Amino acid sequence: MSDQPFSHLNSAGQARMVDVTAKTPTVREATAEGFVRCSPVIIEALRSGNAPKGDVLAVARIAGIQAAKRTAELLPLAHIIGVHGATVDLEVTDDGVAVTATVRTADRTGVEMEAMTAVSVAALAIVDMVKGMDKTVQIENVRLLAKSGGRSGDWRRPE
Protein backbone atom coordinates (compact mmCIF):
# COMPACT_ATOMS: atom_id res chain seq x y z
CA MET A 1 0.00 0.00 0.00
CA SER A 2 1.25 3.49 -0.79
CA ASP A 3 1.70 6.32 1.70
CA GLN A 4 -1.46 7.83 0.23
CA PRO A 5 -4.37 5.51 1.16
CA PHE A 6 -6.88 7.09 -1.24
CA SER A 7 -6.01 6.49 -4.88
CA HIS A 8 -8.12 9.40 -6.12
CA LEU A 9 -6.24 11.94 -3.99
CA ASN A 10 -2.73 13.21 -4.58
CA SER A 11 -0.19 13.76 -1.79
CA ALA A 12 -1.71 17.21 -1.11
CA GLY A 13 -5.20 15.69 -0.72
CA GLN A 14 -6.47 17.02 -4.03
CA ALA A 15 -8.70 14.98 -6.34
CA ARG A 16 -6.98 13.32 -9.29
CA MET A 17 -7.75 10.71 -11.89
CA VAL A 18 -5.75 7.53 -11.31
CA ASP A 19 -3.28 6.93 -14.13
CA VAL A 20 -3.94 3.47 -15.60
CA THR A 21 -1.71 3.92 -18.66
CA ALA A 22 0.74 1.18 -17.63
CA LYS A 23 -1.96 -1.39 -16.89
CA THR A 24 -2.56 -4.18 -19.40
CA PRO A 25 -6.09 -4.40 -20.79
CA THR A 26 -7.96 -7.47 -19.54
CA VAL A 27 -11.50 -8.77 -19.88
CA ARG A 28 -13.66 -7.38 -17.10
CA GLU A 29 -17.33 -7.70 -16.21
CA ALA A 30 -19.61 -6.24 -13.56
CA THR A 31 -23.24 -6.85 -12.65
CA ALA A 32 -25.42 -4.52 -10.60
CA GLU A 33 -29.04 -4.49 -9.53
CA GLY A 34 -31.70 -2.13 -8.27
CA PHE A 35 -35.44 -2.04 -7.73
CA VAL A 36 -38.19 0.40 -8.69
CA ARG A 37 -41.02 0.10 -6.19
CA CYS A 38 -44.38 0.75 -7.90
CA SER A 39 -48.03 0.85 -6.95
CA PRO A 40 -50.45 -1.85 -8.17
CA VAL A 41 -51.86 0.56 -10.76
CA ILE A 42 -48.41 0.96 -12.34
CA ILE A 43 -47.73 -2.79 -12.20
CA GLU A 44 -50.98 -3.43 -14.07
CA ALA A 45 -50.09 -0.81 -16.71
CA LEU A 46 -46.63 -2.37 -17.17
CA ARG A 47 -48.01 -5.88 -17.47
CA SER A 48 -50.75 -4.89 -19.90
CA GLY A 49 -48.53 -2.58 -21.94
CA ASN A 50 -50.95 0.31 -21.42
CA ALA A 51 -48.73 2.91 -19.74
CA PRO A 52 -49.72 6.37 -21.02
CA LYS A 53 -46.18 7.26 -22.18
CA GLY A 54 -45.65 4.04 -24.13
CA ASP A 55 -43.29 1.08 -23.78
CA VAL A 56 -41.72 1.81 -20.39
CA LEU A 57 -39.47 -1.23 -20.33
CA ALA A 58 -38.04 -0.66 -23.82
CA VAL A 59 -37.21 2.94 -22.99
CA ALA A 60 -35.62 1.92 -19.66
CA ARG A 61 -33.51 -0.80 -21.31
CA ILE A 62 -32.12 1.59 -23.94
CA ALA A 63 -31.57 4.34 -21.35
CA GLY A 64 -29.56 1.96 -19.18
CA ILE A 65 -27.37 0.80 -22.05
CA GLN A 66 -26.76 4.38 -23.16
CA ALA A 67 -25.90 5.38 -19.58
CA ALA A 68 -23.29 2.63 -19.28
CA LYS A 69 -21.52 4.09 -22.33
CA ARG A 70 -21.61 7.63 -20.87
CA THR A 71 -20.52 6.96 -17.30
CA ALA A 72 -17.26 8.91 -17.65
CA GLU A 73 -19.27 12.02 -18.59
CA LEU A 74 -21.25 11.76 -15.34
CA LEU A 75 -18.58 10.73 -12.83
CA PRO A 76 -15.65 13.16 -12.93
CA LEU A 77 -12.90 10.69 -11.95
CA ALA A 78 -14.17 7.69 -13.94
CA HIS A 79 -12.05 6.62 -16.89
CA ILE A 80 -13.28 6.70 -20.47
CA ILE A 81 -13.36 3.02 -21.40
CA GLY A 82 -14.72 0.94 -24.21
CA VAL A 83 -18.00 -0.63 -23.20
CA HIS A 84 -17.94 -3.76 -25.32
CA GLY A 85 -21.15 -5.31 -24.03
CA ALA A 86 -24.08 -4.11 -21.94
CA THR A 87 -27.35 -5.76 -21.06
CA VAL A 88 -30.19 -4.38 -18.97
CA ASP A 89 -32.74 -6.93 -17.80
CA LEU A 90 -36.08 -5.86 -16.35
CA GLU A 91 -38.54 -8.05 -14.48
CA VAL A 92 -41.95 -6.79 -13.48
CA THR A 93 -42.86 -8.24 -10.08
CA ASP A 94 -45.90 -7.74 -7.86
CA ASP A 95 -44.09 -4.90 -6.06
CA GLY A 96 -42.23 -3.16 -8.87
CA VAL A 97 -39.50 -3.67 -11.44
CA ALA A 98 -36.24 -5.49 -10.73
CA VAL A 99 -33.42 -3.98 -12.79
CA THR A 100 -30.19 -5.90 -13.47
CA ALA A 101 -27.34 -4.70 -15.68
CA THR A 102 -24.18 -6.46 -16.80
CA VAL A 103 -21.39 -4.56 -18.52
CA ARG A 104 -18.28 -6.02 -20.17
CA THR A 105 -15.05 -4.57 -21.47
CA ALA A 106 -11.50 -5.48 -22.41
CA ASP A 107 -9.77 -2.45 -20.94
CA ARG A 108 -7.42 -1.19 -18.22
CA THR A 109 -10.02 -0.59 -15.53
CA GLY A 110 -13.26 -2.17 -14.37
CA VAL A 111 -16.88 -1.53 -15.26
CA GLU A 112 -18.47 -1.52 -11.81
CA MET A 113 -19.51 2.12 -12.11
CA GLU A 114 -20.86 1.52 -15.62
CA ALA A 115 -23.06 -1.33 -14.35
CA MET A 116 -24.39 0.73 -11.44
CA THR A 117 -24.95 3.74 -13.71
CA ALA A 118 -26.88 1.54 -16.16
CA VAL A 119 -29.15 0.32 -13.34
CA SER A 120 -29.61 3.82 -11.93
CA VAL A 121 -30.53 5.43 -15.25
CA ALA A 122 -32.78 2.54 -16.30
CA ALA A 123 -34.58 2.96 -12.97
CA LEU A 124 -34.82 6.73 -13.49
CA ALA A 125 -36.29 6.15 -16.94
CA ILE A 126 -38.98 3.93 -15.42
CA VAL A 127 -39.79 6.61 -12.85
CA ASP A 128 -39.93 9.26 -15.57
CA MET A 129 -42.31 7.15 -17.67
CA VAL A 130 -44.74 6.31 -14.82
CA LYS A 131 -44.55 9.21 -12.37
CA GLY A 132 -47.68 10.76 -13.87
CA MET A 133 -49.64 7.68 -12.81
CA ASP A 134 -48.38 7.65 -9.21
CA LYS A 135 -45.80 9.97 -7.69
CA THR A 136 -44.90 7.54 -4.89
CA VAL A 137 -42.78 5.39 -7.26
CA GLN A 138 -39.27 5.06 -5.84
CA ILE A 139 -35.83 3.63 -6.57
CA GLU A 140 -34.29 1.26 -4.03
CA ASN A 141 -31.12 -0.73 -3.40
CA VAL A 142 -28.85 0.07 -6.33
CA ARG A 143 -25.78 -2.04 -5.64
CA LEU A 144 -22.98 -4.04 -7.17
CA LEU A 145 -23.62 -7.80 -7.27
CA ALA A 146 -20.41 -9.10 -8.80
CA LYS A 147 -17.29 -8.18 -10.73
CA SER A 148 -14.62 -10.19 -12.48
CA GLY A 149 -11.25 -9.50 -14.04
CA GLY A 150 -8.50 -7.07 -13.27
CA ARG A 151 -5.84 -7.10 -10.59
CA SER A 152 -8.28 -7.54 -7.70
CA GLY A 153 -9.85 -10.59 -9.36
CA ASP A 154 -13.39 -11.84 -8.86
CA TRP A 155 -15.83 -10.62 -6.24
CA ARG A 156 -19.44 -11.58 -5.49
CA ARG A 157 -21.78 -9.91 -2.99
CA PRO A 158 -22.36 -12.25 -0.06
CA GLU A 159 -25.91 -13.59 0.16
Accessible surface in RSA format (square Angstrom, percent):
REM  Atomic radii and reference values for relative SASA: ProtOr
REM  Chains: A
REM  Algorithm: Lee & Richards
REM  Probe-radius: 1.40
REM  Slices: 20
REM RES _ NUM      All-atoms   Total-Side   Main-Chain    Non-polar    All polar
REM                ABS   REL    ABS   REL    ABS   REL    ABS   REL    ABS   REL
RES MET A   1   215.55 111.6 123.18  81.5  92.37 219.9 111.78  95.0 103.77 137.5
RES SER A   2    78.85  66.6  53.90  71.9  24.95  57.5  53.49 113.9  25.36  35.5
RES ASP A   3   153.52 107.5 121.15 120.6  32.37  76.5  42.25  99.4 111.28 111.0
RES GLN A   4    52.27  29.2  46.71  34.1   5.57  13.3  23.02  49.0  29.25  22.2
RES PRO A   5    81.49  59.4  58.98  53.8  22.51  81.8  59.66  49.3  21.83 135.7
RES PHE A   6   129.24  64.7 126.59  78.4   2.65   6.9 129.24  78.4   0.00   0.0
RES SER A   7    61.96  52.4  51.64  68.9  10.32  23.8  37.74  80.4  24.22  33.9
RES HIS A   8    72.79  39.8  71.88  50.0   0.91   2.3  52.07  53.7  20.72  24.1
RES LEU A   9    56.82  31.6  56.24  40.2   0.59   1.5  56.24  39.5   0.59   1.6
RES ASN A  10    46.79  32.3  42.93  41.5   3.86   9.3  20.50  49.3  26.29  25.4
RES SER A  11   114.60  96.8  80.60 107.6  34.00  78.3  47.68 101.5  66.92  93.8
RES ALA A  12    77.47  71.2  40.29  62.2  37.18  84.6  52.09  73.4  25.38  67.2
RES GLY A  13    44.56  54.9   0.00   N/A  44.56  54.9  21.40  58.7  23.16  51.9
RES GLN A  14   111.67  62.4 106.64  77.9   5.03  12.0  36.30  77.3  75.37  57.2
RES ALA A  15    73.97  68.0  45.02  69.5  28.95  65.9  45.06  63.5  28.91  76.6
RES ARG A  16    94.22  39.6  86.98  44.3   7.24  17.2  40.32  55.1  53.90  32.7
RES MET A  17    88.07  45.6  69.68  46.1  18.39  43.8  38.60  32.8  49.47  65.5
RES VAL A  18    36.34  23.9  35.14  31.8   1.20   2.9  35.14  30.5   1.20   3.3
RES ASP A  19   109.25  76.5  81.08  80.7  28.17  66.6  40.90  96.2  68.35  68.2
RES VAL A  20    21.38  14.1  19.55  17.7   1.83   4.4  19.78  17.2   1.60   4.3
RES THR A  21   103.59  73.7  91.76  93.0  11.82  28.2  73.29  98.4  30.30  45.8
RES ALA A  22   104.83  96.4  67.71 104.5  37.11  84.4  78.94 111.2  25.89  68.6
RES LYS A  23    66.67  32.5  57.91  35.5   8.76  20.9  42.85  38.6  23.82  25.4
RES THR A  24   100.41  71.4  89.36  90.6  11.05  26.3  59.03  79.3  41.38  62.6
RES PRO A  25    63.22  46.1  48.69  44.4  14.53  52.8  48.76  40.3  14.47  89.9
RES THR A  26    56.80  40.4  49.81  50.5   6.99  16.7  56.80  76.3   0.00   0.0
RES VAL A  27    88.06  57.9  76.42  69.2  11.64  28.0  76.42  66.4  11.64  31.6
RES ARG A  28    15.80   6.6  15.50   7.9   0.30   0.7   2.59   3.5  13.21   8.0
RES GLU A  29    53.02  30.4  51.27  38.8   1.75   4.2   4.57   8.8  48.45  39.6
RES ALA A  30     1.02   0.9   0.33   0.5   0.69   1.6   1.02   1.4   0.00   0.0
RES THR A  31    24.90  17.7  24.74  25.1   0.16   0.4  15.04  20.2   9.86  14.9
RES ALA A  32     0.00   0.0   0.00   0.0   0.00   0.0   0.00   0.0   0.00   0.0
RES GLU A  33    44.70  25.7  44.70  33.8   0.00   0.0   7.47  14.4  37.23  30.4
RES GLY A  34     5.36   6.6   0.00   N/A   5.36   6.6   1.65   4.5   3.71   8.3
RES PHE A  35    35.74  17.9  35.74  22.1   0.00   0.0  35.74  21.7   0.00   0.0
RES VAL A  36     0.00   0.0   0.00   0.0   0.00   0.0   0.00   0.0   0.00   0.0
RES ARG A  37    97.99  41.1  97.05  49.5   0.94   2.2  40.04  54.7  57.95  35.1
RES CYS A  38    10.99   8.3   0.00   0.0  10.99  25.8   2.68   6.8   8.31   9.0
RES SER A  39    22.15  18.7  14.69  19.6   7.47  17.2  20.17  42.9   1.99   2.8
RES PRO A  40   111.82  81.5 105.13  95.8   6.69  24.3 107.76  89.0   4.06  25.2
RES VAL A  41    88.56  58.3  81.64  73.9   6.92  16.7  85.24  74.1   3.32   9.0
RES ILE A  42     0.00   0.0   0.00   0.0   0.00   0.0   0.00   0.0   0.00   0.0
RES ILE A  43     7.98   4.5   7.98   5.9   0.00   0.0   7.98   5.7   0.00   0.0
RES GLU A  44   106.98  61.4 105.54  79.8   1.44   3.4  50.13  97.0  56.86  46.4
RES ALA A  45     8.98   8.3   6.18   9.5   2.80   6.4   8.70  12.2   0.29   0.8
RES LEU A  46    18.10  10.1   2.96   2.1  15.14  38.1   4.77   3.4  13.33  35.9
RES ARG A  47   130.14  54.6  92.47  47.1  37.67  89.7  48.46  66.2  81.68  49.5
RES SER A  48    53.58  45.3  19.02  25.4  34.56  79.6  28.26  60.2  25.32  35.5
RES GLY A  49    61.51  75.8   0.00   N/A  61.51  75.8  33.78  92.7  27.72  62.1
RES ASN A  50   111.29  76.7  89.62  86.6  21.67  52.2  28.26  68.0  83.03  80.3
RES ALA A  51    10.43   9.6   1.99   3.1   8.44  19.2   1.99   2.8   8.44  22.3
RES PRO A  52   105.72  77.0  62.92  57.4  42.80 155.6  74.84  61.8  30.88 191.9
RES LYS A  53   110.98  54.1  80.65  49.5  30.32  72.2  70.43  63.4  40.55  43.2
RES GLY A  54    35.42  43.7   0.00   N/A  35.42  43.7  32.69  89.7   2.74   6.1
RES ASP A  55    95.50  66.9  77.78  77.4  17.73  41.9  38.57  90.8  56.93  56.8
RES VAL A  56     3.92   2.6   1.07   1.0   2.85   6.9   1.07   0.9   2.85   7.7
RES LEU A  57    39.01  21.7  38.80  27.8   0.21   0.5  38.80  27.2   0.21   0.6
RES ALA A  58    38.61  35.5  36.26  56.0   2.35   5.3  38.07  53.6   0.54   1.4
RES VAL A  59    66.36  43.7  62.35  56.4   4.01   9.7  65.58  57.0   0.79   2.1
RES ALA A  60     0.00   0.0   0.00   0.0   0.00   0.0   0.00   0.0   0.00   0.0
RES ARG A  61    88.73  37.3  88.73  45.2   0.00   0.0  34.12  46.6  54.61  33.1
RES ILE A  62   116.84  66.5 116.40  86.7   0.45   1.1 116.40  83.8   0.45   1.2
RES ALA A  63    24.42  22.5  15.45  23.8   8.97  20.4  23.06  32.5   1.35   3.6
RES GLY A  64     0.00   0.0   0.00   N/A   0.00   0.0   0.00   0.0   0.00   0.0
RES ILE A  65    48.10  27.4  48.10  35.8   0.00   0.0  48.10  34.6   0.00   0.0
RES GLN A  66    72.85  40.7  72.13  52.7   0.72   1.7  33.01  70.3  39.84  30.2
RES ALA A  67     6.97   6.4   1.89   2.9   5.08  11.6   6.64   9.3   0.33   0.9
RES ALA A  68     1.17   1.1   0.00   0.0   1.17   2.7   0.00   0.0   1.17   3.1
RES LYS A  69   117.95  57.5  88.62  54.4  29.32  69.8  41.59  37.4  76.36  81.3
RES ARG A  70   111.07  46.6 109.71  55.9   1.36   3.2  23.68  32.4  87.39  53.0
RES THR A  71     1.27   0.9   0.58   0.6   0.70   1.7   0.58   0.8   0.70   1.1
RES ALA A  72    27.60  25.4  11.12  17.2  16.48  37.5  11.36  16.0  16.24  43.0
RES GLU A  73   124.09  71.2  84.91  64.2  39.18  93.3  48.78  94.4  75.31  61.5
RES LEU A  74   106.82  59.5  81.65  58.4  25.16  63.3  84.76  59.5  22.06  59.4
RES LEU A  75    59.67  33.2  59.67  42.7   0.00   0.0  59.67  41.9   0.00   0.0
RES PRO A  76   121.54  88.6  91.39  83.3  30.15 109.6 102.31  84.5  19.23 119.5
RES LEU A  77    55.51  30.9  52.29  37.4   3.22   8.1  53.11  37.3   2.39   6.4
RES ALA A  78    19.74  18.2   5.91   9.1  13.84  31.5  15.63  22.0   4.11  10.9
RES HIS A  79    29.39  16.1  24.72  17.2   4.67  12.0  19.35  19.9  10.05  11.7
RES ILE A  80   156.47  89.0 132.02  98.4  24.46  58.9 132.70  95.6  23.77  64.5
RES ILE A  81    24.30  13.8   4.34   3.2  19.96  48.1   7.91   5.7  16.39  44.5
RES GLY A  82    29.78  36.7   0.00   N/A  29.78  36.7  25.56  70.2   4.21   9.4
RES VAL A  83    32.25  21.2   5.87   5.3  26.38  63.6   5.87   5.1  26.38  71.5
RES HIS A  84   121.33  66.3  83.27  57.9  38.06  97.4  64.99  67.0  56.34  65.6
RES GLY A  85    27.02  33.3   0.00   N/A  27.02  33.3  26.89  73.8   0.13   0.3
RES ALA A  86    23.65  21.7   2.65   4.1  21.00  47.8   2.85   4.0  20.80  55.1
RES THR A  87    73.51  52.3  71.20  72.2   2.31   5.5  67.44  90.6   6.07   9.2
RES VAL A  88     3.53   2.3   0.29   0.3   3.24   7.8   0.29   0.3   3.24   8.8
RES ASP A  89    88.65  62.1  85.62  85.2   3.03   7.2  27.87  65.6  60.77  60.6
RES LEU A  90    24.82  13.8   0.00   0.0  24.82  62.4   0.68   0.5  24.14  65.0
RES GLU A  91   110.59  63.5 107.14  81.1   3.46   8.2  37.28  72.1  73.31  59.9
RES VAL A  92    32.50  21.4  13.79  12.5  18.71  45.1  13.79  12.0  18.71  50.7
RES THR A  93    39.84  28.3  35.17  35.7   4.67  11.1  38.65  51.9   1.19   1.8
RES ASP A  94   109.12  76.4  89.92  89.5  19.20  45.4  31.82  74.9  77.30  77.1
RES ASP A  95    79.64  55.8  76.83  76.5   2.82   6.7   6.20  14.6  73.45  73.3
RES GLY A  96     0.00   0.0   0.00   N/A   0.00   0.0   0.00   0.0   0.00   0.0
RES VAL A  97     0.00   0.0   0.00   0.0   0.00   0.0   0.00   0.0   0.00   0.0
RES ALA A  98    30.17  27.7  28.96  44.7   1.21   2.7  28.96  40.8   1.21   3.2
RES VAL A  99     0.37   0.2   0.00   0.0   0.37   0.9   0.00   0.0   0.37   1.0
RES THR A 100    43.17  30.7  42.98  43.6   0.19   0.5  22.73  30.5  20.45  30.9
RES ALA A 101     0.35   0.3   0.00   0.0   0.35   0.8   0.35   0.5   0.00   0.0
RES THR A 102    33.03  23.5  31.10  31.5   1.93   4.6  17.66  23.7  15.37  23.2
RES VAL A 103     0.21   0.1   0.20   0.2   0.01   0.0   0.21   0.2   0.00   0.0
RES ARG A 104   109.04  45.8 109.04  55.6   0.00   0.0  33.34  45.6  75.70  45.9
RES THR A 105     3.36   2.4   0.00   0.0   3.36   8.0   1.99   2.7   1.37   2.1
RES ALA A 106    51.02  46.9  39.12  60.4  11.90  27.1  39.12  55.1  11.90  31.5
RES ASP A 107    26.85  18.8  26.25  26.1   0.60   1.4   2.52   5.9  24.33  24.3
RES ARG A 108    85.05  35.7  85.05  43.4   0.00   0.0   8.92  12.2  76.14  46.1
RES THR A 109    29.04  20.7  28.52  28.9   0.52   1.2   5.18   7.0  23.86  36.1
RES GLY A 110    18.62  23.0   0.00   N/A  18.62  23.0   5.24  14.4  13.38  30.0
RES VAL A 111     1.34   0.9   0.28   0.3   1.06   2.5   0.28   0.2   1.06   2.9
RES GLU A 112    42.76  24.5  42.62  32.2   0.14   0.3  16.32  31.6  26.44  21.6
RES MET A 113    85.27  44.2  84.49  55.9   0.79   1.9  65.79  55.9  19.48  25.8
RES GLU A 114     7.84   4.5   7.84   5.9   0.00   0.0   0.77   1.5   7.07   5.8
RES ALA A 115     0.00   0.0   0.00   0.0   0.00   0.0   0.00   0.0   0.00   0.0
RES MET A 116    44.38  23.0  43.98  29.1   0.40   0.9  30.40  25.8  13.97  18.5
RES THR A 117    15.01  10.7  11.15  11.3   3.86   9.2   8.61  11.6   6.41   9.7
RES ALA A 118     0.29   0.3   0.29   0.5   0.00   0.0   0.29   0.4   0.00   0.0
RES VAL A 119     0.00   0.0   0.00   0.0   0.00   0.0   0.00   0.0   0.00   0.0
RES SER A 120    36.16  30.6  35.71  47.7   0.45   1.0  22.40  47.7  13.76  19.3
RES VAL A 121    40.90  26.9  40.84  37.0   0.06   0.1  40.84  35.5   0.06   0.2
RES ALA A 122     0.00   0.0   0.00   0.0   0.00   0.0   0.00   0.0   0.00   0.0
RES ALA A 123     0.00   0.0   0.00   0.0   0.00   0.0   0.00   0.0   0.00   0.0
RES LEU A 124    99.85  55.6  96.78  69.2   3.07   7.7  97.05  68.2   2.80   7.5
RES ALA A 125    13.43  12.3   6.51  10.0   6.91  15.7  12.99  18.3   0.44   1.2
RES ILE A 126     0.00   0.0   0.00   0.0   0.00   0.0   0.00   0.0   0.00   0.0
RES VAL A 127    30.04  19.8  30.04  27.2   0.00   0.0  30.04  26.1   0.00   0.0
RES ASP A 128    71.34  50.0  69.50  69.2   1.84   4.4  19.02  44.8  52.33  52.2
RES MET A 129    19.04   9.9  16.45  10.9   2.59   6.2   2.73   2.3  16.31  21.6
RES VAL A 130     0.34   0.2   0.13   0.1   0.21   0.5   0.34   0.3   0.00   0.0
RES LYS A 131    81.89  40.0  81.89  50.2   0.00   0.0  70.03  63.0  11.86  12.6
RES GLY A 132    66.11  81.5   0.00   N/A  66.11  81.5  31.93  87.6  34.18  76.6
RES MET A 133    55.89  28.9  24.95  16.5  30.94  73.7  32.75  27.8  23.14  30.7
RES ASP A 134    31.97  22.4  24.45  24.3   7.52  17.8  13.05  30.7  18.92  18.9
RES LYS A 135   165.69  80.8 138.61  85.0  27.09  64.5 114.33 102.9  51.36  54.7
RES THR A 136   104.48  74.3  86.87  88.1  17.61  42.0  82.62 111.0  21.86  33.0
RES VAL A 137    14.98   9.9   1.51   1.4  13.47  32.5   2.31   2.0  12.67  34.4
RES GLN A 138    88.25  49.3  83.81  61.2   4.44  10.6  26.37  56.1  61.88  46.9
RES ILE A 139    60.35  34.3  33.52  25.0  26.83  64.7  33.52  24.1  26.83  72.8
RES GLU A 140    35.19  20.2  28.63  21.7   6.56  15.6  23.36  45.2  11.83   9.7
RES ASN A 141   105.56  72.8  86.02  83.1  19.54  47.0  20.73  49.9  84.83  82.0
RES VAL A 142    52.28  34.4  24.89  22.5  27.38  66.0  24.89  21.6  27.38  74.3
RES ARG A 143    98.34  41.3  95.39  48.6   2.95   7.0  23.41  32.0  74.94  45.4
RES LEU A 144    26.66  14.8  25.51  18.2   1.15   2.9  25.51  17.9   1.15   3.1
RES LEU A 145    41.53  23.1  40.78  29.2   0.76   1.9  40.78  28.6   0.76   2.0
RES ALA A 146    12.54  11.5  12.40  19.1   0.14   0.3  12.40  17.5   0.14   0.4
RES LYS A 147    25.30  12.3  20.96  12.9   4.35  10.3  21.35  19.2   3.96   4.2
RES SER A 148    41.18  34.8  39.95  53.3   1.23   2.8  25.43  54.2  15.75  22.1
RES GLY A 149    18.68  23.0   0.00   N/A  18.68  23.0  17.00  46.6   1.68   3.8
RES GLY A 150    21.86  27.0   0.00   N/A  21.86  27.0   4.81  13.2  17.05  38.2
RES ARG A 151   218.00  91.5 177.58  90.5  40.42  96.2  82.41 112.6 135.59  82.2
RES SER A 152    96.55  81.6  59.09  78.9  37.46  86.3  56.77 120.9  39.78  55.7
RES GLY A 153    25.35  31.3   0.00   N/A  25.35  31.3  25.20  69.1   0.16   0.4
RES ASP A 154   116.38  81.5  85.27  84.9  31.11  73.6  31.85  75.0  84.53  84.3
RES TRP A 155   102.08  41.0  93.33  45.2   8.75  20.6  76.40  40.7  25.68  41.7
RES ARG A 156   176.58  74.1 160.15  81.6  16.43  39.1  61.29  83.8 115.29  69.9
RES ARG A 157    77.57  32.6  70.93  36.2   6.65  15.8  10.44  14.3  67.13  40.7
RES PRO A 158   107.03  78.0  85.32  77.8  21.70  78.9  96.03  79.3  10.99  68.3
RES GLU A 159   213.90 122.8 144.48 109.3  69.42 165.3  96.87 187.4 117.03  95.5
END  Absolute sums over single chains surface
CHAIN  1 A     9152.2       7221.7       1930.4       5206.5       3945.6
END  Absolute sums over all chains
TOTAL          9152.2       7221.7       1930.4       5206.5       3945.6
